[in-house]
Amino acid sequence: MYLRSLLLLFLVSSTSVFGQYAVKDIPETLTKGVSTVMRNQETILTLKDFNSTLVSFKEAITVFNKDGLNALRTKVGYDGSSSIKNMEAKVYDANGVEIKKFKKRDFIDVSATGSSMYSDDRMLYIEYTPTSFPFTMEFAYEMRSSSTAFLPRWEPVPFYSMSVEKSSFSISNEKAIPIITRKFNLDAFETSVAETPTQYEYTIQNVMPMEKEALGPYYTKFAPVVRIALEKFQLENEEAYIKNWKDFGMWQKNTLLKGRDKVSDATITKINNLVAGVQDPKEKARLIYQYMQDKTRYVFIAIGIGGWQPSPAQEVDELSYGDCKGLTNYTKALLKTQGIDSYYTIVYAGEGGQDIDEDFVALQGNHVILTVPFEDENVFLECTSQQAPFNYLGDFTDNRKVLMVTPDGGVIGKTHTYKTEDNLQTVTANVTISPTFEVSGKIYETSAGILYGNKNLLETAAKDDISMYYKRLWGHLNNLALGNIDFKNDKEKVLFTESLNFETDNYISKAGDKILLNPNIITRYKDLPATEENRKLPLEIRRGSTYRDQIEILLPEGYTIEAAFEPIEITSEFGTYKASVTSLEGSKIKYERELVLDSGTYPKEAFNKYVAFIQQVVKKDRSKIVLAK
């Protein structure tokens, strides 16, 4: 009876449910300084069985300016196991008068991944260009699905600079199917919560907008979120019953991976010949990884049991391409030919460093890598890259929890952490100032750790792109001319070396017969955040790094240092900065600089202290000396 009443309420006209969305009806406190207001959002998830769901969704958003257009929901995806019904969108003007209506037949049906991808995912969408602001769009649909591995999550504050009048999330579970829930930060937003074995209700109202803050934590650490999953679920036509990560790994191994690690006898012979005479298993793995990189390329594929099953290794071997799942499984199969164990490993990829949530046993992750266990370490292989060194992850998948599918089931592990001293950039330069005060010289720069990943793609970049890169990097060097650019990519040591000649003019300031020179010619710190007086979130510096410069400068004949800054040393809880200039024999001087930025999480009150430290660094990087005859 309750469910029937709830659905009836949901499906009645927008006039009786929402009113007409007049902008004047929005509480004034929710409109100050925002781009959008969530007027109302309703999600009703009906669990008919472990393999049957109905999602009824309706959302109305008022948009005040073009910056808020990205918040509009104008599309919805589906696949072979789902169908969309009762889909429509309506547009209202500032007075709440309906000015446009889209029915399901007006939505455009396209591949969700583009024409060049291998996927059976589809998308229905509309295009709407507003003629004036503010306006309100209401978007609604119903979706039925037989795949229940991924259930909708509730994120009632989905965007920065968006306030929320009301958002609700209801789960109807009349069969009391076992559900896993994971809730974040609900109390902080005064969320109304009502939970029984057959009914779950979450409601939030009158939420002020959250502003994006520099170097803040991952959103589940501060935003309201509810995630749900079923212990027993269906992924397309495959059933699963999972109570822990060990169960999950066994299901993944026996259902999605089993029998897909075979390669031909001819390929086995190739691999045998490749590693002939090599005794060290890790060196064998390195050679096999390089073989895979040289042979294959990445192509996105989202077919096969909900896009979660990898292509067979033999297919990847024959076609020489695959996605992260297929290439990882293929590499695993090649290693297996030499008796080297490896684990198919699920991860959240991206610079933000999201962990697999250990307390939420469900399908997670957006990427797959390979773990190769050795006695001294776990080696991690990024199988989609043709350039990545052996056992190098970079900031794409570093320092985060992952799920390894081992022979004994799923195991939560963690990828490599790159320490502050590992992420090292070293610059050495020999510079000459001509009698007419042009500056020229030779620069050598090496990058390691995370910083290697910021540089190594220069090796394959186009000439014009390389030139543009340096001119942006060294924008303080006027009329910069470059020559003899050379790169050395040492994949074994994971070191990238750049060497080049440069010339620049108008770098030096003249004051009568004296010269003003900033000896810090190469490396300048430019990422200067603004202070935040009402900071709400902790400061999170995910990765530390170290920068060292040593520059020898040959002065014009007869010039020496008349005045120079004293050696600089700044120490803070966030790192250290040192700089000095000294005279050498003849007309040479030497400039040395070291900046160490430490990783760490700090309370919100520390943010402006961090800004003050960086401001000092930026200021000291501009320190000048006086040269005179």
C-alpha positions as CSV (number, residue, x, y, z in Angstrom):
1,M,0.0,0.0,0.0
2,Y,2.8,2.4,0.9
3,L,4.7,1.7,-2.3
4,R,1.5,2.3,-4.4
5,S,0.9,5.6,-2.7
6,L,4.5,6.7,-3.1
7,L,4.6,5.9,-6.9
8,L,1.2,7.6,-7.3
9,L,2.6,10.7,-5.7
10,F,5.7,10.6,-7.9
11,L,3.8,10.3,-11.1
12,V,1.2,13.0,-10.7
13,S,1.6,16.2,-12.6
14,S,4.5,18.6,-11.8
15,T,2.0,21.3,-10.9
16,S,0.9,19.3,-7.8
17,V,4.3,18.0,-6.9
18,F,6.6,20.9,-7.6
19,G,4.5,23.9,-8.2
20,Q,5.6,26.0,-11.2
21,Y,9.2,26.6,-10.0
22,A,8.9,30.4,-9.8
23,V,12.3,31.8,-8.9
24,K,10.7,34.2,-6.3
25,D,9.7,31.1,-4.3
26,I,13.3,30.1,-3.6
27,P,14.5,31.1,-0.1
28,E,16.7,34.1,-0.5
29,T,19.5,32.4,1.6
30,L,19.8,29.8,-1.1
31,T,20.2,32.2,-4.1
32,K,23.1,34.3,-2.9
33,G,26.2,33.8,-5.1
34,V,25.1,30.6,-6.7
35,S,24.9,29.4,-10.3
36,T,22.2,26.8,-9.6
37,V,19.6,25.7,-7.1
38,M,18.4,22.1,-6.8
39,R,14.7,22.8,-6.4
40,N,13.7,19.2,-5.8
41,Q,15.3,15.8,-6.6
42,E,13.5,12.5,-6.0
43,T,14.9,9.1,-6.5
44,I,12.8,6.0,-5.8
45,L,14.6,2.7,-6.1
46,T,12.3,-0.3,-6.1
47,L,14.0,-3.7,-5.5
48,K,11.7,-6.2,-7.0
49,D,14.2,-9.0,-6.7
50,F,18.0,-9.6,-6.7
51,N,17.8,-9.3,-10.5
52,S,15.1,-6.8,-11.1
53,T,15.0,-3.1,-10.2
54,L,12.9,0.0,-11.1
55,V,14.4,3.5,-10.7
56,S,12.0,6.4,-10.8
57,F,13.9,9.7,-11.0
58,K,12.8,13.4,-11.1
59,E,14.9,16.4,-10.7
60,A,14.3,20.2,-11.1
61,I,17.2,22.6,-11.3
62,T,17.1,26.4,-11.6
63,V,20.0,27.9,-13.5
64,F,21.0,31.5,-12.9
65,N,23.8,31.9,-15.4
66,K,25.8,30.1,-18.1
67,D,28.2,28.7,-15.4
68,G,25.4,26.6,-14.1
69,L,24.5,24.9,-17.4
70,N,26.9,21.9,-16.7
71,A,24.7,21.0,-13.7
72,L,21.7,20.2,-15.9
73,R,20.9,16.6,-16.4
74,T,20.0,16.2,-20.1
75,K,21.0,12.6,-20.7
76,V,20.7,9.1,-19.3
77,G,22.6,5.9,-20.3
78,Y,21.3,2.4,-20.7
79,D,22.5,-0.9,-22.1
80,G,21.2,-4.3,-23.1
81,S,20.0,-5.2,-19.6
82,S,18.1,-2.0,-19.0
83,S,15.2,0.0,-20.6
84,I,14.0,3.5,-20.2
85,K,10.3,4.5,-20.0
86,N,8.3,7.7,-19.2
87,M,11.1,10.0,-20.1
88,E,10.6,13.7,-20.4
89,A,12.0,17.2,-19.8
90,K,10.3,20.5,-19.2
91,V,11.7,24.0,-19.2
92,Y,10.1,26.9,-17.1
93,D,10.8,30.6,-17.2
94,A,11.6,32.7,-14.2
95,N,7.9,33.0,-13.3
96,G,7.5,29.2,-13.4
97,V,5.6,29.2,-16.7
98,E,6.3,26.2,-18.9
99,I,8.0,27.3,-22.1
100,K,9.4,24.0,-23.6
101,K,8.6,20.3,-23.3
102,F,10.6,17.3,-24.5
103,K,9.0,13.9,-24.7
104,K,10.9,10.6,-25.0
105,R,10.6,10.7,-28.8
106,D,12.5,14.0,-28.8
107,F,15.6,12.5,-27.1
108,I,18.5,11.5,-29.4
109,D,19.7,7.9,-29.1
110,V,23.5,7.4,-29.6
111,S,26.3,5.2,-28.6
112,A,27.5,6.3,-25.2
113,T,31.2,6.0,-26.1
114,G,31.4,7.3,-29.7
115,S,31.7,5.6,-33.0
116,S,35.3,4.5,-32.7
117,M,34.8,2.4,-29.5
118,Y,33.7,-1.1,-28.9
119,S,30.7,-0.8,-26.5
120,D,27.0,-1.7,-26.3
121,D,26.3,1.2,-24.0
122,R,23.7,3.7,-25.3
123,M,22.6,7.2,-24.3
124,L,19.5,9.2,-24.7
125,Y,20.0,13.0,-24.6
126,I,18.5,16.3,-25.6
127,E,20.1,19.6,-26.6
128,Y,18.7,22.8,-25.1
129,T,20.1,26.3,-25.5
130,P,18.4,28.8,-23.1
131,T,17.3,32.2,-24.4
132,S,17.4,33.9,-21.0
133,F,18.3,33.4,-17.4
134,P,17.1,32.3,-14.9
135,F,15.2,29.3,-16.0
136,T,14.3,25.9,-14.5
137,M,14.6,22.5,-16.1
138,E,12.7,19.4,-14.8
139,F,14.0,16.1,-16.0
140,A,12.3,12.7,-15.3
141,Y,12.5,9.1,-16.3
142,E,11.9,5.5,-15.2
143,M,14.5,2.8,-15.8
144,R,14.0,-1.0,-15.4
145,S,17.1,-3.2,-15.2
146,S,17.9,-6.9,-14.7
147,S,21.5,-6.0,-13.8
148,T,21.7,-5.1,-10.1
149,A,25.5,-4.9,-9.7
150,F,25.4,-1.1,-9.8
151,L,22.6,0.6,-8.0
152,P,22.1,4.4,-7.9
153,R,23.9,6.3,-5.2
154,W,22.6,9.3,-3.5
155,E,24.6,12.5,-3.9
156,P,22.2,15.3,-3.0
157,V,24.8,18.0,-3.4
158,P,26.4,17.0,-6.7
159,F,28.1,20.3,-7.7
160,Y,30.0,23.1,-6.1
161,S,28.1,26.5,-6.1
162,M,24.8,24.7,-6.0
163,S,22.3,25.1,-3.1
164,V,19.6,22.5,-2.5
165,E,16.0,23.1,-1.5
166,K,15.2,19.4,-1.2
167,S,16.6,16.0,-2.2
168,S,15.2,12.6,-1.2
169,F,16.3,9.0,-1.8
170,S,13.8,6.1,-1.2
171,I,14.5,2.4,-1.4
172,S,11.5,0.0,-1.4
173,N,12.6,-3.5,-0.5
174,E,9.4,-5.5,0.1
175,K,11.3,-8.8,-0.1
176,A,13.9,-7.7,2.5
177,I,16.7,-8.5,0.1
178,P,20.0,-8.1,2.1
179,I,21.4,-4.6,1.3
180,I,24.8,-3.1,2.1
181,T,24.8,0.6,2.8
182,R,27.7,3.0,3.2
183,K,26.8,6.5,4.5
184,F,29.0,9.6,4.6
185,N,28.5,12.9,6.4
186,L,24.8,12.7,6.8
187,D,24.7,14.1,10.3
188,A,26.7,17.1,9.3
189,F,23.9,18.1,6.9
190,E,21.0,17.2,9.3
191,T,19.8,14.5,7.0
192,S,16.5,12.8,7.8
193,V,17.1,9.0,8.0
194,A,14.6,6.3,8.4
195,E,15.6,2.6,7.8
196,T,13.8,-0.6,8.1
197,P,14.5,-4.0,6.4
198,T,11.9,-3.1,3.7
199,Q,12.1,0.6,3.5
200,Y,14.9,3.2,3.5
201,E,14.3,7.0,3.4
202,Y,16.9,9.8,3.2
203,T,16.0,13.4,2.9
204,I,18.0,16.6,2.9
205,Q,16.7,20.2,2.8
206,N,17.9,23.8,2.6
207,V,21.6,23.1,2.0
208,M,23.8,26.1,1.4
209,P,26.3,25.8,-1.5
210,M,29.7,24.3,-1.0
211,E,32.6,26.2,-2.6
212,K,35.5,24.4,-4.2
213,E,38.6,24.8,-2.0
214,A,42.2,24.4,-3.3
215,L,43.9,21.2,-2.1
216,G,40.9,19.8,-0.4
217,P,40.2,16.1,0.4
218,Y,38.1,13.6,-1.7
219,Y,34.4,14.5,-1.7
220,T,33.3,11.6,0.5
221,K,35.2,13.1,3.3
222,F,32.9,16.2,3.5
223,A,29.8,15.8,1.2
224,P,26.7,13.8,2.0
225,V,26.7,10.5,0.1
226,V,24.8,7.2,0.4
227,R,26.0,4.1,-1.5
228,I,24.1,0.9,-1.6
229,A,24.7,-2.6,-3.0
230,L,23.1,-6.1,-2.8
231,E,24.8,-9.1,-1.3
232,K,23.2,-11.2,-4.0
233,F,23.1,-9.4,-7.4
234,Q,23.1,-10.1,-11.1
235,L,25.6,-8.6,-13.7
236,E,23.8,-9.2,-17.0
237,N,23.1,-12.9,-16.7
238,E,25.7,-13.8,-14.1
239,E,24.6,-14.2,-10.5
240,A,26.8,-13.4,-7.5
241,Y,26.5,-13.9,-3.8
242,I,29.1,-11.9,-1.9
243,K,29.6,-11.2,1.8
244,N,33.3,-10.3,1.9
245,W,36.2,-9.4,-0.4
246,K,37.4,-13.0,-0.5
247,D,34.0,-14.0,-2.0
248,F,34.2,-11.1,-4.4
249,G,37.6,-12.1,-5.7
250,M,36.5,-15.8,-6.1
251,W,33.5,-14.7,-8.1
252,Q,35.6,-12.4,-10.3
253,K,38.1,-15.2,-10.8
254,N,35.6,-18.0,-11.5
255,T,33.0,-16.0,-13.5
256,L,34.8,-13.2,-15.3
257,L,38.4,-14.4,-15.7
258,K,38.2,-18.2,-15.8
259,G,39.4,-19.7,-19.1
260,R,40.4,-16.3,-20.6
261,D,44.1,-16.6,-20.0
262,K,45.1,-19.0,-22.9
263,V,47.5,-18.1,-25.7
264,S,48.6,-20.1,-28.7
265,D,51.5,-22.5,-28.8
266,A,53.2,-20.1,-31.3
267,T,53.0,-17.2,-28.7
268,I,54.3,-19.4,-26.0
269,T,57.3,-20.3,-28.2
270,K,57.9,-16.5,-28.8
271,I,57.9,-15.8,-25.1
272,N,60.2,-18.8,-24.4
273,N,62.7,-17.5,-26.9
274,L,62.3,-13.9,-25.5
275,V,63.4,-15.0,-22.0
276,A,65.8,-17.8,-23.0
277,G,68.8,-17.7,-20.7
278,V,67.3,-15.3,-18.2
279,Q,67.1,-16.8,-14.7
280,D,65.7,-13.9,-12.6
281,P,61.9,-14.0,-12.6
282,K,61.6,-10.2,-12.3
283,E,63.8,-9.7,-15.3
284,K,61.6,-12.1,-17.2
285,A,58.6,-10.1,-16.2
286,R,60.3,-6.9,-17.4
287,L,61.0,-8.4,-20.8
288,I,57.5,-9.8,-21.1
289,Y,56.0,-6.4,-20.2
290,Q,58.1,-4.7,-22.8
291,Y,57.0,-7.2,-25.4
292,M,53.3,-6.5,-24.5
293,Q,53.9,-2.7,-24.8
294,D,55.6,-3.1,-28.2
295,K,52.9,-5.4,-29.6
296,T,49.7,-3.8,-28.4
297,R,47.7,-0.6,-28.2
298,Y,44.9,0.6,-26.1
299,V,41.3,0.7,-27.4
300,F,38.3,1.2,-25.1
301,I,36.0,-1.9,-25.0
302,A,32.8,-2.1,-22.9
303,I,31.3,-5.4,-23.9
304,G,31.2,-8.7,-22.1
305,I,29.2,-9.1,-18.8
306,G,28.5,-5.5,-18.2
307,G,31.8,-4.3,-19.5
308,W,33.6,-6.0,-16.6
309,Q,34.8,-9.1,-18.4
310,P,38.2,-8.9,-20.2
311,S,38.6,-10.0,-23.8
312,P,40.3,-13.5,-24.0
313,A,44.1,-13.3,-24.1
314,Q,44.2,-15.1,-27.4
315,E,41.9,-12.5,-29.0
316,V,44.1,-9.7,-27.7
317,D,47.2,-11.5,-29.0
318,E,45.7,-11.9,-32.5
319,L,44.3,-8.3,-32.7
320,S,47.1,-6.6,-30.9
321,Y,44.8,-4.2,-29.0
322,G,42.6,-4.2,-26.0
323,D,41.3,-2.1,-23.1
324,C,42.7,-2.0,-19.6
325,K,40.9,-5.3,-18.8
326,G,42.0,-7.1,-21.9
327,L,45.6,-5.9,-21.9
328,T,46.0,-6.7,-18.2
329,N,44.6,-10.2,-18.6
330,Y,46.8,-10.7,-21.7
331,T,49.9,-9.7,-19.8
332,K,48.8,-12.0,-17.0
333,A,48.5,-14.8,-19.5
334,L,52.0,-14.1,-21.0
335,L,53.6,-14.2,-17.5
336,K,51.8,-17.5,-16.8
337,T,53.6,-19.2,-19.6
338,Q,56.8,-18.7,-17.6
339,G,55.3,-19.8,-14.3
340,I,55.1,-16.2,-13.0
341,D,52.0,-15.5,-10.8
342,S,50.2,-12.2,-11.1
343,Y,47.0,-10.7,-9.9
344,Y,44.3,-8.9,-11.9
345,T,43.9,-5.8,-9.8
346,I,40.9,-3.3,-9.7
347,V,41.7,0.3,-8.9
348,Y,40.2,3.8,-9.0
349,A,42.5,5.7,-11.5
350,G,43.1,9.5,-11.4
351,E,45.2,12.1,-9.7
352,G,42.8,12.4,-6.8
353,G,43.9,9.0,-5.4
354,Q,40.5,7.5,-4.5
355,D,40.7,4.2,-2.6
356,I,38.7,1.1,-3.1
357,D,36.4,1.4,-0.2
358,E,37.4,-1.5,2.0
359,D,34.2,-1.2,4.1
360,F,31.8,-1.4,1.1
361,V,32.0,-4.9,-0.5
362,A,30.6,-4.2,-4.0
363,L,31.7,-3.7,-7.6
364,Q,34.0,-0.6,-7.5
365,G,36.9,0.9,-9.5
366,N,37.2,2.4,-13.0
367,H,40.5,0.8,-14.1
368,V,42.5,-2.4,-14.0
369,I,46.3,-2.9,-13.5
370,L,48.4,-6.0,-12.8
371,T,50.1,-6.9,-9.6
372,V,53.1,-9.2,-9.8
373,P,54.2,-10.5,-6.4
374,F,57.9,-11.1,-5.7
375,E,59.6,-11.9,-2.5
376,D,61.0,-8.3,-2.0
377,E,58.0,-6.3,-3.4
378,N,54.8,-6.2,-5.3
379,V,55.4,-5.0,-8.9
380,F,52.6,-3.0,-10.4
381,L,52.2,-2.9,-14.2
382,E,50.2,-0.3,-16.1
383,C,49.2,-2.3,-19.2
384,T,47.5,0.4,-21.2
385,S,50.6,2.5,-21.6
386,Q,53.2,1.9,-24.3
387,Q,55.6,4.3,-22.6
388,A,55.4,3.5,-18.9
389,P,58.5,2.0,-17.3
390,F,58.3,-1.4,-15.6
391,N,56.8,-1.1,-12.2
392,Y,55.9,2.6,-12.6
393,L,52.5,4.0,-11.9
394,G,52.9,7.7,-11.6
395,D,50.0,9.8,-10.2
396,F,47.4,7.8,-12.2
397,T,47.3,4.9,-9.7
398,D,49.8,5.6,-7.0
399,N,49.3,5.4,-3.2
400,R,45.8,4.0,-3.0
401,K,43.9,0.9,-1.9
402,V,43.2,-1.7,-4.7
403,L,41.5,-5.0,-4.9
404,M,43.8,-7.9,-6.0
405,V,42.1,-11.0,-7.4
406,T,44.4,-13.7,-6.1
407,P,44.0,-17.6,-6.4
408,D,42.5,-17.5,-2.9
409,G,40.0,-14.7,-3.5
410,G,40.0,-10.9,-3.2
411,V,42.6,-9.2,-1.2
412,I,42.8,-5.4,-0.5
413,G,46.3,-4.1,-1.1
414,K,48.0,-0.8,-1.7
415,T,50.0,0.6,-4.6
416,H,53.4,2.3,-4.3
417,T,53.8,5.5,-2.5
418,Y,56.3,8.0,-4.0
419,K,58.1,9.8,-1.2
420,T,59.1,13.4,-1.2
421,E,62.7,12.5,-1.9
422,D,61.7,10.1,-4.7
423,N,59.9,12.9,-6.6
424,L,63.0,14.8,-7.5
425,Q,63.8,17.4,-10.2
426,T,67.4,18.4,-10.5
427,V,68.5,21.3,-12.7
428,T,72.1,22.2,-13.6
429,A,72.9,25.0,-16.0
430,N,75.9,26.9,-17.4
431,V,74.9,30.4,-18.3
432,T,76.8,33.3,-20.0
433,I,75.8,36.9,-19.9
434,S,77.2,38.6,-23.0
435,P,78.8,42.1,-23.1
436,T,75.5,43.3,-24.5
437,F,73.6,41.6,-21.7
438,E,71.9,38.8,-23.6
439,V,71.6,35.6,-21.6
440,S,72.4,32.2,-23.0
441,G,73.4,28.8,-21.8
442,K,73.0,25.0,-21.6
443,I,70.4,23.4,-19.3
444,Y,70.3,19.8,-18.0
445,E,67.3,18.7,-16.1
446,T,66.5,15.3,-14.7
447,S,63.1,14.2,-13.3
448,A,62.3,11.1,-11.1
449,G,59.3,9.7,-9.3
450,I,56.0,11.4,-9.9
451,L,57.8,14.2,-11.7
452,Y,59.1,11.6,-14.3
453,G,55.5,11.1,-15.4
454,N,55.1,14.9,-16.0
455,K,58.0,14.8,-18.5
456,N,58.4,11.5,-20.2
457,L,55.8,12.1,-22.9
458,L,58.0,14.9,-24.2
459,E,60.0,12.2,-25.9
460,T,57.2,11.5,-28.4
461,A,55.7,15.0,-28.7
462,A,55.7,17.1,-31.9
463,K,58.5,19.7,-32.3
464,D,56.1,22.6,-32.2
465,D,54.4,21.3,-29.0
466,I,57.8,20.9,-27.3
467,S,58.8,24.5,-28.2
468,M,55.4,25.8,-26.9
469,Y,55.8,23.7,-23.7
470,Y,59.1,25.4,-22.8
471,K,57.9,28.9,-23.7
472,R,55.0,28.4,-21.3
473,L,57.2,26.8,-18.6
474,W,59.7,29.6,-18.8
475,G,57.4,32.5,-19.5
476,H,59.6,34.8,-17.5
477,L,62.3,34.5,-20.2
478,N,61.6,37.0,-23.0
479,N,62.1,36.2,-26.6
480,L,63.2,32.7,-25.7
481,A,65.0,30.8,-28.4
482,L,65.8,27.1,-28.0
483,G,68.2,24.7,-29.7
484,N,69.8,21.3,-29.6
485,I,66.9,19.9,-27.6
486,D,67.6,16.3,-26.6
487,F,65.8,13.8,-24.3
488,K,67.1,10.7,-22.6
489,N,64.5,8.3,-21.2
490,D,66.1,5.8,-18.8
491,K,63.2,3.5,-18.2
492,E,65.3,1.2,-16.0
493,K,66.2,3.9,-13.5
494,V,63.0,5.8,-14.2
495,L,64.9,9.0,-15.0
496,F,64.0,11.5,-17.7
497,T,66.7,13.9,-18.7
498,E,66.3,17.0,-20.8
499,S,69.2,18.9,-22.3
500,L,68.9,22.1,-24.4
501,N,70.5,25.4,-25.3
502,F,68.7,28.6,-24.8
503,E,69.0,32.3,-25.5
504,T,66.9,35.2,-24.1
505,D,67.1,39.0,-24.0
506,N,65.7,41.8,-21.9
507,Y,66.1,39.5,-18.9
508,I,68.6,41.9,-17.1
509,S,67.7,45.3,-15.7
510,K,70.2,48.1,-16.0
511,A,70.5,51.0,-13.5
512,G,73.2,53.3,-14.8
513,D,76.4,51.4,-14.9
514,K,75.0,48.7,-12.6
515,I,73.1,45.5,-13.5
516,L,70.2,44.0,-11.6
517,L,70.2,40.2,-12.1
518,N,67.8,37.5,-10.7
519,P,70.2,34.5,-10.6
520,N,67.2,32.1,-10.4
521,I,67.0,31.9,-14.2
522,I,65.3,28.5,-14.6
523,T,62.9,27.3,-11.9
524,R,60.2,29.5,-10.6
525,Y,57.3,28.4,-8.3
526,K,54.1,29.6,-9.9
527,D,51.2,27.7,-8.2
528,L,50.2,30.4,-5.8
529,P,46.8,29.7,-4.1
530,A,44.7,32.5,-2.7
531,T,44.1,32.8,1.0
532,E,40.7,31.5,2.2
533,E,39.3,33.3,5.2
534,N,36.4,31.0,5.7
535,R,38.1,27.7,4.8
536,K,35.9,24.7,5.7
537,L,38.0,21.7,4.6
538,P,41.3,20.3,5.7
539,L,44.4,20.9,3.6
540,E,45.6,17.8,1.8
541,I,48.9,17.7,-0.1
542,R,48.8,14.2,-1.7
543,R,52.4,14.1,-3.0
544,G,55.6,15.7,-1.8
545,S,58.3,16.8,-4.2
546,T,61.9,18.1,-4.2
547,Y,63.4,20.7,-6.6
548,R,67.2,21.4,-6.7
549,D,68.9,23.9,-9.0
550,Q,72.5,24.7,-9.4
551,I,73.4,27.4,-12.0
552,E,76.9,28.7,-12.8
553,I,76.7,32.2,-14.4
554,L,79.6,33.7,-16.3
555,L,79.3,37.5,-15.9
556,P,80.4,40.1,-18.5
557,E,84.1,40.9,-18.3
558,G,84.9,43.2,-15.4
559,Y,81.6,42.7,-13.5
560,T,81.5,41.4,-10.0
561,I,78.8,41.2,-7.3
562,E,78.4,44.5,-5.5
563,A,75.4,43.5,-3.4
564,A,73.7,40.1,-2.9
565,F,71.1,38.7,-0.6
566,E,72.2,36.7,2.4
567,P,71.6,32.9,2.2
568,I,67.9,32.3,2.5
569,E,66.5,29.5,4.6
570,I,62.8,29.1,5.3
571,T,61.4,26.3,7.4
572,S,57.8,25.5,7.8
573,E,55.6,22.5,8.6
574,F,54.9,22.2,4.9
575,G,58.5,22.0,3.7
576,T,61.7,24.0,3.4
577,Y,63.2,26.6,1.0
578,K,66.9,27.4,0.6
579,A,68.7,29.8,-1.9
580,S,72.1,31.3,-2.0
581,V,74.5,33.0,-4.4
582,T,78.3,32.8,-4.1
583,S,81.3,34.1,-6.1
584,L,83.6,31.6,-7.9
585,E,86.9,32.1,-9.5
586,G,87.2,34.8,-12.2
587,S,83.9,36.3,-13.3
588,K,81.7,33.3,-12.3
589,I,79.0,33.1,-9.7
590,K,76.9,30.1,-8.5
591,Y,73.3,30.2,-7.6
592,E,71.8,27.2,-5.6
593,R,68.2,26.6,-4.8
594,E,66.3,23.8,-3.0
595,L,62.6,23.6,-2.5
596,V,61.1,20.7,-0.5
597,L,57.3,20.4,-0.4
598,D,56.1,17.7,2.0
599,S,52.9,15.6,1.7
600,G,50.5,15.5,4.5
601,T,47.0,16.3,5.8
602,Y,46.6,19.5,7.9
603,P,43.6,21.1,9.7
604,K,41.7,23.8,7.8
605,E,43.3,26.5,10.0
606,A,46.7,25.6,8.5
607,F,45.7,26.5,4.9
608,N,46.6,30.2,5.1
609,K,49.9,29.3,6.8
610,Y,50.6,27.2,3.7
611,V,49.7,30.0,1.4
612,A,52.0,32.3,3.4
613,F,54.9,29.8,3.0
614,I,54.3,29.6,-0.8
615,Q,54.1,33.4,-1.0
616,Q,57.5,33.6,0.6
617,V,58.8,31.1,-1.9
618,V,57.5,33.0,-4.8
619,K,58.9,36.3,-3.4
620,K,62.3,34.8,-2.7
621,D,62.4,33.2,-6.2
622,R,62.5,36.8,-7.5
623,S,65.4,37.9,-5.4
624,K,68.0,40.0,-7.3
625,I,71.6,40.8,-7.0
626,V,73.5,43.9,-8.0
627,L,76.5,43.6,-10.4
628,A,79.0,46.4,-11.0
629,K,82.4,47.0,-12.7
